[in-house]
Amino acid sequence: MAFHGIVVVAMAKPSIFRAERSLSQDLYADHTIYRSGASTRRRDLVFVVNPRGANGRTGKEWKKLLPYLRSRLGTDCNLLPVRASCGEMIRLFHCGLKVMYLSNTNSLSACKICESLTSGPSHAIDITREAIREGADAVIAVGGDGTLHEVVNGFFWGGKPVSDHDSRGTHTTALGLIPLGTGSDFARTFGWKNDPREAIERIAKGLRSRIDVGVISGESGESHYFINVADIHLSAKAGYYASRYKRFGNLCYVIGALQAFLQHHNQDLKMKVDGGDWEVYSRVTALCIGNAKFFGGGMKITPNADPLNGNFEVVILQDFKWYDFIFKLHKLYNGTHLLVNNVTSRSVRSIEVEEIDGSSGIYVQSDGEYLGFLPRKFCTLSAAIDMIC
Ligand SMILES: Nc1ncnc2c1ncn2[C@@H]1O[C@H](COP(=O)(O)OP(=O)(O)OP(=O)(O)O)[C@@H](O)[C@H]1O
């Protein structure tokens, strides 16, 4: 995929946090950590690792990856030493970050990297917010789409982007990804595989691109963000069930879809696109709002979506029967379903979706995570986050 507007940015000179030793005030009180160049701003890479991702595979892969990460990112460092205050260490500790030293240097003269293992759902959101406030150069999600989704949500608070405590408008924290999940669907749009070494190369090179993010609002007024695909009705219900079967790998999506089908009824929905008039779509099976192209473990559901173009691609499937999925499934995977009867695609900047009778509880998910029920409004936030591409 060709990316326009790629900017080369001097990557944070990283400092590594070793997994074997957790932070304690006593342990670190006498040590030195490093800041990059002449700047007094810390230049940190923060890795947010979901050890339970891909049924525990993420945690195992991450442990195996650490020596390579140290050696690959550590060699790029050219940092000036400064004395770390106790306060700084304690702040890192409070935001769940483990501080570690580069094992391949005795002098502690290399750069610093933070790892934080998530302790449960939503923890990645808090870690990310804290890391951005502390001036991290990049926050890197290590896991699947669910972990990436939480990290993206950590870039915002109270409807606004989170910023560095000391920001004078010049510093931007970038988002990075080491895809190590079950589906890792967002990475597919960029052609990235679940190959952590390749991801570390990207991080070392530090190319950044400003990508769009979707924002979802509901009746509560609270904003929720997504980076990949938000979807409604059958696919959302299938995703809800699939999350219970992640131990079966990509098969979870098939099991989830079968279970969702058992209680499925196509529903009439009304939609308002880009602030226009309400339109009725009859017998909707699923409605997918793509900032990127893939969901459900590799289905190219919104094949024209591009997280760099400022628009969503909305794909609406109407009046599908269970056998349509059997005969048309391959088209959903390769992205040729747009030519099938009863499939509509449109490019939008915002879309509001409501039920007509308002009684059935139509499922909504974003980035494969269950969100709740209709009604919802989905808007693009153009070029909202700097992503390491
Ligand atoms: N320590 C933890 N224990 C249990 N669940 C966690 C923990 N940390 C994060 N989670 C939750 O695990 C969920 C799934 O994680 P993740 O997306 O990384 O893996 P996956 O589901 O295997 O991959 P994919 O979403 O790409 O299919 C996330 O929604 C997150 O809330």
PDBQT file of the ligand as one rigid body, heavy atoms in Angstrom, charges set to zero:
ROOT
HETATM    1  N1  LIG A 401      -3.585  -9.176  31.738  1.00  0.00    +0.000 N 
HETATM    2  C1  LIG A 401      -4.705  -9.397  31.045  1.00  0.00    +0.000 A 
HETATM    3  N2  LIG A 401      -5.500 -10.449  31.327  1.00  0.00    +0.000 NA
HETATM    4  C2  LIG A 401      -6.627 -10.705  30.629  1.00  0.00    +0.000 A 
HETATM    5  N3  LIG A 401      -7.057  -9.934  29.610  1.00  0.00    +0.000 NA
HETATM    6  C3  LIG A 401      -6.311  -8.862  29.272  1.00  0.00    +0.000 A 
HETATM    7  C4  LIG A 401      -5.096  -8.547  29.964  1.00  0.00    +0.000 A 
HETATM    8  N4  LIG A 401      -4.575  -7.430  29.407  1.00  0.00    +0.000 NA
HETATM    9  C5  LIG A 401      -5.412  -7.068  28.408  1.00  0.00    +0.000 A 
HETATM   10  N5  LIG A 401      -6.461  -7.919  28.337  1.00  0.00    +0.000 N 
HETATM   11  C6  LIG A 401      -7.584  -7.906  27.367  1.00  0.00    +0.000 C 
HETATM   12  O1  LIG A 401      -7.316  -8.872  26.362  1.00  0.00    +0.000 OA
HETATM   13  C7  LIG A 401      -8.114  -8.513  25.229  1.00  0.00    +0.000 C 
HETATM   14  C8  LIG A 401      -7.594  -9.141  23.961  1.00  0.00    +0.000 C 
HETATM   15  O2  LIG A 401      -6.265  -8.811  23.738  1.00  0.00    +0.000 OA
HETATM   16  P1  LIG A 401      -5.571  -8.701  22.308  1.00  0.00    +0.000 P 
HETATM   17  O3  LIG A 401      -6.420  -7.966  21.354  1.00  0.00    +0.000 OA
HETATM   18  O4  LIG A 401      -4.207  -8.193  22.550  1.00  0.00    +0.000 OA
HETATM   19  O5  LIG A 401      -5.419 -10.199  21.820  1.00  0.00    +0.000 OA
HETATM   20  P2  LIG A 401      -6.328 -11.084  20.873  1.00  0.00    +0.000 P 
HETATM   21  O6  LIG A 401      -7.764 -10.884  21.233  1.00  0.00    +0.000 OA
HETATM   22  O7  LIG A 401      -5.762 -12.448  20.933  1.00  0.00    +0.000 OA
HETATM   23  O8  LIG A 401      -6.022 -10.492  19.402  1.00  0.00    +0.000 OA
HETATM   24  P3  LIG A 401      -7.012  -9.854  18.291  1.00  0.00    +0.000 P 
HETATM   25  O9  LIG A 401      -7.817  -8.775  18.994  1.00  0.00    +0.000 OA
HETATM   26  O10 LIG A 401      -6.080  -9.275  17.265  1.00  0.00    +0.000 OA
HETATM   27  O11 LIG A 401      -7.860 -10.959  17.764  1.00  0.00    +0.000 OA
HETATM   28  C9  LIG A 401      -8.076  -6.999  25.208  1.00  0.00    +0.000 C 
HETATM   29  O12 LIG A 401      -9.341  -6.521  24.873  1.00  0.00    +0.000 OA
HETATM   30  C10 LIG A 401      -7.718  -6.600  26.640  1.00  0.00    +0.000 C 
HETATM   31  O13 LIG A 401      -8.738  -5.855  27.253  1.00  0.00    +0.000 OA
ENDROOT
TORSDOF 0
